């Protein structure tokens, strides 16, 4: 979970601040020291931390805070505002060429997930009505071209390649001509990386840049490398000039130092963040929302967007009708689970709800449980899925064998399912015919 350790430390610091009716300078000094240590342990750049602490201390020592009725909340508000500023204040949108083909040049070191990120970005643009073309210019890494072709095929996005015998500069120029002839209004160039920054790689990137004049150069860096990611961003910016950063693997970075440092060090915005391996798991970066997550305040807007993107409106309306009559089946249950799975980890989704982060610090939600339930339902016959009432011991035994689970697992799930139906029937009666909110309504959540 991204920022998990940092978020927990901040929640502990804020909990202590909220308990104080008045703040002394000693209280403030202790709190800022704890904030400083938390940020340094999260691998945030030292200079960034030093400036951050100086700023919040100066603001917090003002009379409005020290003499206010709720000084603890005022300090929290200051930390919130300054952390948002640290990461860029506002979301930075991609820019597009006016009336022509927009070219994005993706750069970065090997292992950062650049090729997959190219495809993820292309999918986002495709959903916005663009016609992207992916360009395979990494002619050095074994299977790089094939990898881009595979992900392109999965997303039904064309990939331009000339093999590994042509120069990346020639491939880039030919790709843009191909895009113009075939109506592709966006070109995303997947350039070659290295294990470290070297002169050969930079020379090649400069040559591509001169040949195609990209609208934006986007640097892809691995968030899990912490300060190394920030150093890489600084080097790339100094040598070729970048327009924005895409942080990958942020879902696996429990510290978060790169996200909190890269904008301050390079003065270049974080444009997107990779939150998982799926091709749909690239999110636009919103500094205010990320600050809210870090400080344990949830992220309702991102949760709403995930739900809107993942839920089929027609299915939601039909499920609402069945909810009222308590007549939903195992098939309905399966549909709901598959929609939830498309949004990502349940634990991460729950933590986007304000207040849930601290409540769930010792709670583990096993996403594998969904897989187990899904396999049990898929092991049922069509008749069993549509008519839960016919379930018998013999049928349960066959389902357990087919789903590689136990009779105990099957009985537990069926009991859960039946209890949920009773609950829905009671809720339906309490609603009294009034229109309720559409929701996912998964019985086990």
C-alpha positions as CSV (number, residue, x, y, z in Angstrom):
1,X,0.0,0.0,0.0
2,X,1.5,3.4,-1.1
3,X,2.6,5.6,1.8
4,X,1.4,3.1,4.4
5,X,4.2,3.7,6.9
6,X,4.3,7.5,6.4
7,X,0.5,7.7,6.7
8,X,0.5,5.8,9.9
9,X,3.1,8.1,11.4
10,X,1.3,11.2,10.4
11,X,-2.0,9.9,11.9
12,X,-0.2,9.3,15.2
13,X,1.3,12.8,15.2
14,X,-2.1,14.4,14.4
15,X,-3.9,12.3,17.0
16,X,-1.6,13.8,19.7
17,X,-2.1,17.3,18.4
18,X,-5.9,17.1,18.4
19,X,-5.8,16.2,22.1
20,X,-4.3,19.5,23.1
21,X,-6.5,22.4,23.9
22,X,-3.6,24.9,23.6
23,X,-0.3,24.5,21.9
24,X,3.0,25.7,23.3
25,X,6.2,26.3,21.3
26,X,7.5,23.1,22.9
27,X,4.5,21.1,21.6
28,X,5.0,22.5,18.1
29,X,8.7,21.8,18.2
30,X,8.1,18.2,19.2
31,X,5.4,17.8,16.5
32,X,7.6,19.2,13.7
33,X,10.5,17.1,14.8
34,X,8.3,14.0,14.5
35,X,7.1,15.2,11.1
36,X,10.7,15.7,10.0
37,X,11.7,12.2,11.1
38,X,8.7,10.6,9.4
39,X,9.6,12.3,6.1
40,X,13.3,11.4,6.3
41,X,12.4,7.8,7.0
42,X,10.1,7.9,4.0
43,X,13.2,8.7,1.9
44,X,12.2,12.3,1.1
45,X,15.0,14.5,0.0
46,X,16.8,16.1,2.9
47,X,16.8,19.6,1.5
48,X,13.1,19.3,0.7
49,X,12.3,18.2,4.3
50,X,14.4,21.0,5.7
51,X,12.5,23.7,3.7
52,X,9.1,22.0,4.4
53,X,9.7,22.0,8.2
54,X,10.9,25.6,8.1
55,X,7.7,26.7,6.3
56,X,5.2,24.9,8.5
57,X,7.0,26.1,11.6
58,X,6.9,29.7,10.5
59,X,3.2,29.5,9.6
60,X,2.3,27.5,12.8
61,X,4.0,30.1,15.1
62,X,1.6,32.8,13.9
63,X,-0.9,34.2,16.4
64,X,-3.9,32.7,14.6
65,X,-2.6,29.2,15.3
66,X,-1.0,29.6,18.7
67,X,-3.8,31.6,20.2
68,X,-6.6,29.9,18.3
69,X,-9.4,27.8,19.8
70,X,-8.3,24.7,17.9
71,X,-4.5,25.0,17.3
72,X,-4.0,21.2,16.6
73,X,-6.5,21.4,13.6
74,X,-4.8,24.6,12.4
75,X,-1.4,22.8,12.3
76,X,-2.9,19.9,10.5
77,X,-4.4,22.3,7.9
78,X,-1.0,23.9,7.4
79,X,0.7,20.6,6.9
80,X,-2.0,19.6,4.4
81,X,-1.6,22.8,2.4
82,X,2.2,22.8,2.3
83,X,2.4,19.1,1.4
84,X,0.0,19.8,-1.5
85,X,2.2,22.7,-2.6
86,X,5.2,20.5,-2.3
87,X,3.8,18.0,-4.8
88,X,2.7,20.7,-7.3
89,X,-0.5,22.3,-5.9
90,X,-2.6,21.4,-9.0
91,X,-2.9,18.5,-11.4
92,X,-0.8,18.9,-14.6
93,X,-2.7,17.9,-17.7
94,X,-1.0,16.7,-20.9
95,X,-0.8,19.3,-23.6
96,X,-1.6,18.6,-27.3
97,X,-0.4,20.0,-30.6
98,X,-2.8,22.4,-32.1
99,X,-4.2,20.9,-35.4
100,X,-1.6,18.3,-35.9
101,X,-0.1,15.0,-34.6
102,X,0.9,15.2,-31.0
103,X,4.1,13.4,-30.2
104,X,5.0,12.2,-26.7
105,X,8.5,10.9,-26.1
106,X,8.8,8.4,-23.2
107,X,12.2,8.2,-21.6
108,X,13.7,6.4,-18.5
109,X,16.0,3.7,-17.3
110,X,15.4,0.0,-17.8
111,X,13.2,-1.7,-15.2
112,X,11.0,1.4,-14.5
113,X,8.1,-0.1,-16.5
114,X,8.4,2.3,-19.4
115,X,7.0,0.0,-22.2
116,X,4.0,-0.9,-20.2
117,X,3.4,2.7,-19.2
118,X,3.4,3.7,-22.9
119,X,0.5,1.3,-23.4
120,X,-1.3,2.5,-20.3
121,X,-1.0,6.1,-21.4
122,X,-2.2,5.2,-24.9
123,X,-5.3,3.5,-23.3
124,X,-6.1,6.7,-21.3
125,X,-5.9,8.8,-24.5
126,X,-8.0,6.3,-26.5
127,X,-10.7,6.5,-23.9
128,X,-10.6,10.3,-24.4
129,X,-11.4,9.9,-28.1
130,X,-7.8,10.0,-29.4
131,X,-6.3,7.6,-31.9
132,X,-2.9,6.7,-30.5
133,X,0.0,5.0,-32.2
134,X,2.7,3.2,-30.2
135,X,6.2,3.3,-31.6
136,X,8.8,0.7,-30.8
137,X,12.2,2.5,-30.6
138,X,13.9,0.3,-28.0
139,X,15.9,-1.8,-30.4
140,X,18.4,-3.0,-27.8
141,X,16.5,-4.7,-25.0
142,X,15.6,-8.3,-25.9
143,X,11.9,-8.7,-26.6
144,X,11.1,-5.0,-26.0
145,X,9.5,-4.7,-29.4
146,X,7.5,-7.8,-28.9
147,X,6.4,-6.6,-25.5
148,X,5.0,-3.4,-27.0
149,X,3.2,-5.4,-29.7
150,X,1.6,-7.7,-27.2
151,X,0.2,-4.9,-24.9
152,X,-0.8,-3.0,-28.0
153,X,-2.8,-6.0,-29.3
154,X,-4.4,-6.4,-25.9
155,X,-5.7,-2.8,-26.0
156,X,-6.4,-2.8,-29.8
157,X,-3.9,0.0,-30.2
158,X,-1.6,-0.1,-33.3
159,X,2.1,-0.5,-32.9
160,X,4.6,0.8,-35.4
161,X,7.9,-1.1,-35.7
162,X,10.7,-1.4,-38.2
163,X,12.5,-4.2,-36.4
164,X,15.8,-3.8,-34.5
165,X,18.1,-3.1,-37.5
166,X,17.0,0.5,-38.1
167,X,18.1,3.5,-36.0
168,X,15.6,4.9,-33.5
169,X,15.7,8.3,-35.2
170,X,14.6,6.8,-38.5
171,X,11.9,4.7,-36.8
172,X,10.6,7.8,-35.0
173,X,10.4,9.9,-38.2
174,X,8.8,7.1,-40.2
175,X,6.3,6.5,-37.4
176,X,5.1,10.1,-37.6
177,X,4.6,9.9,-41.3
178,X,2.7,6.6,-40.8
179,X,0.5,8.3,-38.2
180,X,-0.4,11.2,-40.5
181,X,-1.3,8.8,-43.3
182,X,-3.4,6.6,-41.1
183,X,-5.3,9.2,-39.0
184,X,-3.4,8.7,-35.7
185,X,-3.5,12.0,-33.9
186,X,-1.2,10.9,-31.0
187,X,2.2,9.2,-31.3
188,X,3.8,7.7,-28.2
189,X,7.5,6.8,-28.7
190,X,8.9,4.1,-26.5
191,X,12.7,4.9,-26.3
192,X,15.5,2.6,-25.1
193,X,16.7,2.8,-21.5
194,X,19.8,1.6,-19.8
195,X,20.6,0.2,-16.3
196,X,22.1,3.6,-15.6
197,X,22.4,7.0,-17.2
198,X,25.2,7.0,-19.8
199,X,26.4,9.3,-22.7
200,X,25.3,6.9,-25.4
201,X,21.7,6.8,-24.2
202,X,21.5,10.5,-23.8
203,X,23.0,11.2,-27.2
204,X,20.3,8.9,-28.8
205,X,17.5,10.6,-26.9
206,X,18.8,14.1,-28.0
207,X,18.9,12.9,-31.6
208,X,15.3,11.6,-31.5
209,X,14.2,14.9,-29.8
210,X,15.8,17.0,-32.6
211,X,14.2,14.7,-35.3
212,X,10.6,14.7,-34.1
213,X,10.2,17.8,-31.8
214,X,8.0,16.1,-29.3
215,X,5.2,18.0,-27.7
216,X,6.2,16.6,-24.3
217,X,9.1,14.4,-23.0
218,X,7.8,12.3,-20.2
219,X,10.2,10.6,-17.8
220,X,9.1,7.2,-16.3
221,X,10.7,6.4,-13.0
222,X,10.3,3.6,-10.4
223,X,8.9,5.1,-7.2
224,X,10.2,2.2,-5.2
225,X,13.8,3.4,-5.8
226,X,13.1,6.4,-3.6
227,X,15.9,9.0,-3.7
228,X,17.4,7.2,-6.8
229,X,14.2,8.1,-8.7
230,X,14.6,11.7,-7.8
231,X,18.3,11.7,-8.8
232,X,17.4,10.1,-12.1
233,X,14.7,12.7,-12.7
234,X,17.2,15.5,-11.9
235,X,19.8,14.1,-14.4
236,X,17.3,13.6,-17.2
237,X,16.0,17.1,-16.7
238,X,19.4,18.6,-16.8
239,X,20.6,16.7,-19.9
240,X,17.5,16.6,-22.2
241,X,14.8,18.6,-20.4
242,X,11.7,16.8,-19.4
243,X,8.1,18.1,-19.3
244,X,6.7,15.8,-16.7
245,X,7.2,12.7,-14.6
246,X,5.3,9.4,-14.5
247,X,5.9,7.5,-11.2
248,X,5.4,3.7,-11.6
249,X,5.0,1.1,-8.9
250,X,3.6,3.6,-6.4
251,X,1.3,0.9,-5.1
252,X,4.3,-1.0,-3.8
253,X,6.1,1.9,-2.3
254,X,5.2,2.1,1.4
255,X,7.5,5.1,1.9
256,X,6.6,7.6,-0.8
257,X,9.8,9.7,-0.9
258,X,9.9,10.0,-4.6
259,X,6.4,11.4,-4.9
260,X,7.1,14.0,-2.2
261,X,10.5,15.1,-3.6
262,X,10.6,15.0,-7.4
263,X,8.5,18.1,-8.1
264,X,10.5,20.2,-5.5
265,X,13.9,19.0,-6.9
266,X,13.2,19.2,-10.6
267,X,10.4,21.8,-10.7
268,X,8.7,19.4,-13.2
269,X,5.2,18.1,-12.4
270,X,4.2,14.5,-11.7
271,X,1.6,13.8,-14.4
272,X,0.6,10.2,-13.8
273,X,1.1,7.5,-11.2
274,X,1.2,3.7,-11.8
275,X,-0.9,2.0,-9.1
276,X,-0.7,-1.6,-10.3
277,X,0.4,-4.0,-13.0
278,X,-2.9,-4.0,-14.9
279,X,-3.0,-1.9,-18.1
280,X,-5.9,0.1,-16.6
281,X,-3.9,1.1,-13.5
282,X,-2.4,4.4,-14.5
283,X,-4.0,7.4,-12.7
284,X,-3.7,11.1,-13.3
285,X,-1.8,12.6,-10.4
286,X,-3.7,15.1,-8.2
287,X,-1.4,16.6,-5.4
288,X,-4.4,17.5,-3.2
289,X,-5.8,14.0,-3.4
290,X,-2.4,12.4,-2.7
291,X,-1.9,14.6,0.3
292,X,-5.3,13.5,1.6
293,X,-4.3,9.9,1.3
294,X,-1.0,10.4,3.0
295,X,-2.6,12.2,5.9
296,X,-5.2,9.5,6.4
297,X,-8.1,11.6,5.2
298,X,-9.2,9.4,2.4
299,X,-9.6,10.2,-1.3
300,X,-13.3,10.2,-2.1
301,X,-13.0,11.9,-5.6
302,X,-10.7,9.1,-6.9
303,X,-13.0,6.5,-5.3
304,X,-16.0,8.0,-7.1
305,X,-14.1,8.0,-10.4
306,X,-13.1,4.4,-10.0
307,X,-16.7,3.4,-9.3
308,X,-18.0,5.4,-12.2
309,X,-15.5,3.8,-14.5
310,X,-16.0,0.3,-13.2
311,X,-19.7,0.0,-12.7
312,X,-22.1,-0.7,-15.6
313,X,-25.1,1.6,-15.1
314,X,-27.6,-0.9,-16.6
315,X,-26.4,-3.6,-14.3
316,X,-26.5,-1.3,-11.3
317,X,-30.1,-0.4,-12.0
318,X,-31.1,-4.0,-12.4
319,X,-29.2,-5.0,-9.2
320,X,-31.1,-2.2,-7.4
321,X,-34.4,-3.7,-8.5
322,X,-33.4,-7.1,-7.4
323,X,-32.0,-5.7,-4.1
324,X,-35.5,-4.3,-3.3
325,X,-37.1,-7.7,-3.9
326,X,-34.3,-9.8,-2.4
327,X,-34.2,-12.0,-5.5
328,X,-30.6,-11.7,-6.6
329,X,-28.8,-14.8,-7.7
330,X,-25.3,-16.2,-7.6
331,X,-24.9,-14.8,-11.2
332,X,-25.7,-11.3,-9.8
333,X,-23.2,-11.8,-7.0
334,X,-20.5,-12.8,-9.6
335,X,-21.2,-9.7,-11.7
336,X,-20.8,-7.5,-8.6
337,X,-17.5,-9.1,-7.7
338,X,-16.1,-8.7,-11.2
339,X,-16.9,-5.0,-11.2
340,X,-15.2,-4.6,-7.8
341,X,-12.1,-6.5,-9.0
342,X,-11.8,-4.2,-12.0
343,X,-11.3,-1.2,-9.6
344,X,-8.2,-2.7,-7.8
345,X,-7.5,-3.9,-4.3
346,X,-10.4,-3.8,-1.9
347,X,-8.1,-2.7,0.9
348,X,-6.9,0.3,-1.1
349,X,-10.5,1.2,-2.1
350,X,-11.7,1.1,1.5
351,X,-8.8,3.3,2.6
352,X,-10.0,6.0,0.2
353,X,-13.1,6.5,2.4
354,X,-12.3,9.2,5.0
355,X,-11.6,7.8,8.4
356,X,-11.3,4.2,7.2
357,X,-7.5,4.3,7.0
358,X,-6.9,4.4,10.7
359,X,-9.7,2.0,11.4
360,X,-8.3,-0.6,9.0
361,X,-4.6,-0.4,10.2
362,X,-4.9,-3.8,11.8
363,X,-7.5,-5.2,9.4
364,X,-6.5,-7.4,6.5
365,X,-8.9,-7.9,3.6
366,X,-7.7,-10.8,1.5
367,X,-8.4,-10.2,-2.2
368,X,-7.8,-13.9,-2.7
369,X,-11.1,-14.5,-0.9
370,X,-12.9,-13.0,-3.9
371,X,-11.0,-15.4,-6.3
372,X,-12.1,-18.3,-4.1
373,X,-15.8,-17.2,-4.1
374,X,-15.6,-16.6,-7.9
375,X,-14.2,-20.1,-8.5
376,X,-17.1,-21.6,-6.4
377,X,-19.7,-19.8,-8.4
378,X,-18.1,-20.7,-11.7
379,X,-18.1,-24.4,-10.6
380,X,-21.9,-24.2,-10.3
381,X,-24.3,-25.3,-13.0
382,X,-26.4,-22.6,-14.8
383,X,-29.4,-23.9,-12.9
384,X,-27.7,-23.6,-9.5
385,X,-26.5,-20.1,-10.2
386,X,-30.0,-18.9,-11.1
387,X,-31.8,-20.8,-8.4
388,X,-29.9,-20.8,-5.0
389,X,-32.8,-22.7,-3.3
390,X,-31.9,-26.0,-5.0
391,X,-28.5,-26.3,-3.4
392,X,-28.0,-29.8,-1.8
393,X,-25.1,-31.6,0.0
394,X,-24.3,-33.5,-3.2
395,X,-24.2,-30.3,-5.2
396,X,-22.0,-28.6,-2.6
397,X,-19.6,-31.5,-2.7
398,X,-19.3,-31.3,-6.4
399,X,-18.8,-27.5,-6.3
400,X,-16.1,-27.8,-3.7
401,X,-14.2,-30.4,-5.8
402,X,-14.6,-28.2,-8.9
403,X,-13.3,-25.1,-7.3
404,X,-10.5,-26.8,-5.3
405,X,-12.0,-25.6,-2.0
406,X,-13.6,-27.4,0.9
407,X,-17.2,-28.2,1.9
408,X,-16.6,-25.8,4.8
409,X,-15.7,-23.0,2.3
410,X,-18.8,-23.7,0.3
411,X,-21.1,-23.8,3.3
412,X,-19.6,-20.6,4.7
413,X,-20.2,-18.8,1.4
414,X,-23.7,-20.0,1.0
415,X,-24.6,-19.0,4.6
416,X,-23.1,-15.5,3.9
417,X,-25.2,-15.3,0.7
418,X,-28.4,-16.3,2.4
419,X,-27.9,-13.9,5.3
420,X,-27.3,-11.1,2.8
421,X,-30.6,-11.9,1.1
422,X,-32.4,-11.6,4.4
423,X,-30.7,-8.4,5.1
424,X,-31.6,-7.0,1.7
425,X,-35.2,-8.0,2.2
426,X,-35.4,-6.1,5.5
427,X,-33.7,-3.1,3.9
428,X,-36.1,-3.2,1.0
429,X,-39.0,-3.0,3.4
430,X,-37.5,-0.2,5.4
431,X,-37.0,1.8,2.2
432,X,-40.8,1.8,1.7
433,X,-40.6,2.1,-2.0
434,X,-38.3,5.2,-2.0
435,X,-35.6,5.3,-4.5
436,X,-32.3,4.3,-2.9
437,X,-28.7,4.9,-4.0
438,X,-27.3,2.8,-6.7
439,X,-24.3,0.9,-5.4
440,X,-22.2,-2.2,-5.7
441,X,-23.8,-3.7,-2.6
442,X,-21.5,-6.6,-2.3
443,X,-22.9,-8.7,0.5
444,X,-19.5,-9.5,2.0
445,X,-18.5,-5.8,2.2
